[in-house]
Amino acid sequence: MPRAKLRRMTAAEFDAVRSLLKNVSDDRAAVAREALVDGDTLAVVAERHDCSRQAVNKAVGTFWNRLMEYHEAQRATAHAGLLVPPGWEVVTLVAPSSLVAKFRAEIALAAVSASDDHKTSAT
């Protein structure tokens, strides 16, 4: 059976999510942190805390799902009020400055072309 995808998060991400999960006990949070942040296997964490691997997996899932919701909320906030033309996407790019300059030039050309296409179809 294939191994499940490894779920990891940074300590900062964990702390941010932890503050959103008010009803999760400190013990359950510690279990999730050991698996998600420290990278311990579910079996090792379960043995250390005298619980089942399934219980550890459930705690991990609770934190992981909230992290996904947290990231989605961040994306929605970052793009709030932004009008994106059809066929375009909003991205965050981390690249060498020389490549970013080339990319911006290509985007400017595409924007002019899209604007010309829109004007032609409107007439």
Rosetta silent file (secondary structure, phi, psi, omega in degrees, C-alpha in Angstrom):
SEQUENCE: MPRAKLRRMTAAEFDAVRSLLKNVSDDRAAVAREALVDGDTLAVVAERHDCSRQAVNKAVGTFWNRLMEYHEAQRATAHAGLLVPPGWEVVTLVAPSSLVAKFRAEIALAAVSASDDHKTSAT
SCORE:     score description
SCORE:     0.000 S_00000001
   1 L     0.000  131.244 -178.366    0.000    0.000    0.000 S_00000001
   2 L   -65.135  145.616  179.604    1.484    3.400   -0.939 S_00000001
   3 L   -72.122  141.796 -179.521    2.556    5.616    1.894 S_00000001
   4 L   -65.260  153.759  178.510    0.352    8.634    2.585 S_00000001
   5 L   -61.906  135.156 -179.106    1.574   12.080    1.545 S_00000001
   6 L   -71.846  125.345  177.209    3.767   13.633    4.201 S_00000001
   7 L  -102.770  123.735  178.773    2.090   16.574    5.895 S_00000001
   8 L  -136.291  150.293  172.379    4.430   19.169    7.319 S_00000001
   9 L  -146.119  157.563  179.664    4.063   22.735    8.508 S_00000001
  10 L   -76.548  163.582  176.939    6.367   25.309    9.987 S_00000001
  11 H   -61.014  -38.640  179.649    6.257   26.230   13.661 S_00000001
  12 H   -64.566  -42.826  177.378    4.885   29.669   12.695 S_00000001
  13 H   -62.829  -43.574  179.991    2.077   28.082   10.656 S_00000001
  14 H   -60.564  -46.060 -179.470    1.287   25.725   13.510 S_00000001
  15 H   -62.559  -39.014  178.453    1.140   28.560   16.029 S_00000001
  16 H   -63.914  -44.809 -179.718   -1.146   30.583   13.747 S_00000001
  17 H   -68.706  -38.456 -179.308   -3.499   27.624   13.312 S_00000001
  18 H   -57.612  -39.132 -178.954   -3.328   26.745   17.013 S_00000001
  19 H   -66.924  -20.529  179.161   -4.721   30.159   17.897 S_00000001
  20 H   -87.894  -14.922 -176.726   -7.752   29.412   15.699 S_00000001
  21 L  -106.482   73.652 -174.835   -8.487   26.062   17.368 S_00000001
  22 L   -65.884  -30.835 -175.044   -9.647   27.185   20.795 S_00000001
  23 L   -89.712    5.763  178.391  -11.435   23.902   21.641 S_00000001
  24 L   -91.104  129.428 -178.651   -8.404   21.664   21.016 S_00000001
  25 L   -67.628  158.767  177.905   -6.694   20.515   24.201 S_00000001
  26 H   -62.420  -36.444  179.033   -3.022   21.217   24.804 S_00000001
  27 H   -63.920  -44.434  179.871   -2.336   17.457   24.787 S_00000001
  28 H   -67.158  -37.001  176.894   -3.977   17.015   21.396 S_00000001
  29 H   -64.787  -40.080  179.252   -2.120   20.053   20.055 S_00000001
  30 H   -62.760  -40.447  178.019    1.184   18.600   21.279 S_00000001
  31 H   -60.403  -48.738 -178.966    0.429   15.343   19.456 S_00000001
  32 H   -63.576  -41.163 -178.775   -0.303   17.208   16.215 S_00000001
  33 H   -63.358  -41.528 -179.694    2.772   19.412   16.571 S_00000001
  34 H   -61.825  -35.439  179.218    5.113   16.455   17.026 S_00000001
  35 H   -80.546  -45.612 -173.242    3.846   14.931   13.791 S_00000001
  36 H   -80.439  -42.516 -175.110    3.413   18.090   11.695 S_00000001
  37 L   -94.973  -47.582 -176.866    6.264   20.321   12.849 S_00000001
  38 L   -78.538  -20.856  177.088    8.790   17.942   14.393 S_00000001
  39 L    83.482   14.011  177.190    8.265   15.299   11.691 S_00000001
  40 L   -70.967  148.841  179.166    7.776   12.327   13.996 S_00000001
  41 L   -71.392  158.257  179.176    5.797    9.430   12.537 S_00000001
  42 H   -59.548  -39.717 -179.243    2.230    8.845   13.651 S_00000001
  43 H   -63.803  -43.274 -179.916    3.268    5.535   15.228 S_00000001
  44 H   -65.162  -44.510  179.940    6.069    7.129   17.260 S_00000001
  45 H   -63.933  -42.595 -179.919    3.829    9.957   18.467 S_00000001
  46 H   -61.088  -44.323  179.711    1.062    7.495   19.336 S_00000001
  47 H   -64.814  -42.509 -179.053    3.405    5.343   21.390 S_00000001
  48 H   -61.918  -36.595 -176.550    4.886    8.366   23.157 S_00000001
  49 H  -101.942    6.491  178.022    1.420    9.656   24.139 S_00000001
  50 L    54.089   52.294  176.264   -0.136    6.244   24.755 S_00000001
  51 L  -139.857  176.915 -178.987   -2.859    6.679   22.148 S_00000001
  52 L   -81.983  157.432  175.486   -3.724    5.127   18.802 S_00000001
  53 H   -62.352  -34.767  178.629   -2.125    6.062   15.502 S_00000001
  54 H   -63.838  -38.504  178.339   -5.647    6.879   14.310 S_00000001
  55 H   -64.977  -39.260  177.438   -6.072    9.394   17.151 S_00000001
  56 H   -65.259  -44.163  179.900   -2.815   11.060   16.146 S_00000001
  57 H   -60.556  -38.536  178.812   -3.942   11.077   12.512 S_00000001
  58 H   -65.809  -42.193  177.877   -7.225   12.724   13.511 S_00000001
  59 H   -63.582  -43.582  177.953   -5.400   15.456   15.457 S_00000001
  60 H   -59.903  -44.918 -179.884   -3.055   16.004   12.513 S_00000001
  61 H   -61.007  -38.809  178.451   -6.058   16.206   10.171 S_00000001
  62 H   -60.174  -47.430 -179.343   -7.729   18.822   12.361 S_00000001
  63 H   -70.685  -40.190 -179.196   -4.684   21.071   12.224 S_00000001
  64 H   -63.644  -45.513 -179.974   -3.974   20.377    8.556 S_00000001
  65 H   -62.190  -39.362  178.925   -7.534   21.179    7.475 S_00000001
  66 H   -68.684  -34.750  176.275   -7.486   24.441    9.425 S_00000001
  67 H   -62.804  -42.057  178.724   -4.145   25.343    7.809 S_00000001
  68 H   -62.535  -41.241  176.656   -5.716   24.824    4.368 S_00000001
  69 H   -64.243  -40.297  178.815   -8.640   27.082    5.399 S_00000001
  70 H   -61.263  -46.721  178.912   -6.169   29.642    6.742 S_00000001
  71 H   -64.263  -39.648  178.654   -4.244   29.702    3.458 S_00000001
  72 H   -63.552  -40.686  177.680   -7.464   30.007    1.456 S_00000001
  73 H   -64.355  -39.108  177.758   -8.534   32.958    3.598 S_00000001
  74 H   -63.583  -42.942  178.472   -5.148   34.609    3.029 S_00000001
  75 H   -62.794  -43.274 -179.152   -5.487   34.158   -0.744 S_00000001
  76 H   -63.205  -41.556  179.356   -9.007   35.584   -0.708 S_00000001
  77 H   -66.565  -41.396 -178.467   -7.881   38.598    1.317 S_00000001
  78 H   -64.420  -29.661 -176.188   -4.860   39.196   -0.903 S_00000001
  79 L  -105.587    7.862 -179.249   -7.052   39.227   -4.016 S_00000001
  80 L   -62.559  132.513  177.147  -10.043   41.076   -2.583 S_00000001
  81 L    76.736    6.186 -178.558  -11.196   43.866   -4.861 S_00000001
  82 L   -94.989  121.980  179.544   -8.847   42.799   -7.638 S_00000001
  83 L   -92.293  114.159 -177.239  -10.456   42.639  -11.065 S_00000001
  84 L  -109.543  125.116  179.862   -8.773   39.904  -13.101 S_00000001
  85 L   -62.418  153.447  176.781   -9.593   39.603  -16.807 S_00000001
  86 L   -56.623  137.155 -179.898  -10.942   36.257  -18.060 S_00000001
  87 L    85.195   -2.584  177.733   -8.100   33.850  -18.788 S_00000001
  88 L  -106.103  157.804  178.197   -5.713   35.632  -16.432 S_00000001
  89 L  -132.983  155.724  173.717   -4.542   34.473  -12.998 S_00000001
  90 L   -97.886  128.424  179.623   -3.039   36.153   -9.956 S_00000001
  91 L  -134.691  158.854  169.886    0.295   34.653   -8.927 S_00000001
  92 L  -109.554  127.425 -174.484    3.130   35.389   -6.552 S_00000001
  93 L  -117.128  129.488  172.464    6.476   35.004   -8.256 S_00000001
  94 L  -118.677  113.373 -175.143    9.844   34.520   -6.624 S_00000001
  95 L  -157.760  166.978  175.311   12.576   34.638   -9.243 S_00000001
  96 L   -59.896  144.269 -176.906   15.827   36.363  -10.172 S_00000001
  97 H   -53.778  -39.003 -179.073   15.326   40.056  -10.914 S_00000001
  98 H   -63.683  -36.937  178.091   16.457   39.653  -14.519 S_00000001
  99 H   -73.885  -35.740  178.660   13.755   37.066  -15.164 S_00000001
 100 H   -62.391  -42.292  178.942   11.112   39.143  -13.386 S_00000001
 101 H   -60.601  -43.552  178.698   11.868   42.084  -15.685 S_00000001
 102 H   -64.721  -41.423  179.900   11.435   39.847  -18.750 S_00000001
 103 H   -62.870  -43.878  178.685    8.236   38.399  -17.314 S_00000001
 104 H   -61.953  -38.797  178.504    6.802   41.872  -16.666 S_00000001
 105 H   -64.242  -41.976  177.701    7.603   42.891  -20.240 S_00000001
 106 H   -64.792  -37.955  178.456    5.777   39.817  -21.572 S_00000001
 107 H   -65.329  -42.011  178.961    2.781   40.574  -19.352 S_00000001
 108 H   -61.067  -42.448  177.364    2.669   44.163  -20.617 S_00000001
 109 H   -63.727  -41.749  179.218    2.636   42.904  -24.211 S_00000001
 110 H   -64.989  -37.922  179.344   -0.104   40.402  -23.386 S_00000001
 111 H   -65.783  -41.879  177.908   -2.158   43.121  -21.695 S_00000001
 112 H   -63.607  -44.039  179.471   -1.881   45.387  -24.767 S_00000001
 113 H   -62.838  -43.146  178.953   -2.828   42.478  -27.016 S_00000001
 114 H   -64.259  -38.623  179.094   -5.809   41.577  -24.801 S_00000001
 115 H   -65.947  -42.565  177.495   -6.910   45.216  -24.797 S_00000001
 116 H   -62.668  -41.670  178.998   -6.658   45.389  -28.604 S_00000001
 117 H   -62.984  -40.329 -179.738   -8.651   42.140  -28.901 S_00000001
 118 H   -65.719  -42.071  179.942  -11.338   43.523  -26.595 S_00000001
 119 H   -65.664  -39.526 -179.585  -11.604   46.776  -28.592 S_00000001
 120 H   -65.936  -42.300 -178.897  -11.857   44.853  -31.889 S_00000001
 121 H   -73.342  -21.545 -178.806  -14.603   42.544  -30.596 S_00000001
 122 H   -79.218  -21.294 -177.801  -16.531   45.505  -29.133 S_00000001
 123 L   -93.654    0.000    0.000  -16.851   47.259  -32.493 S_00000001
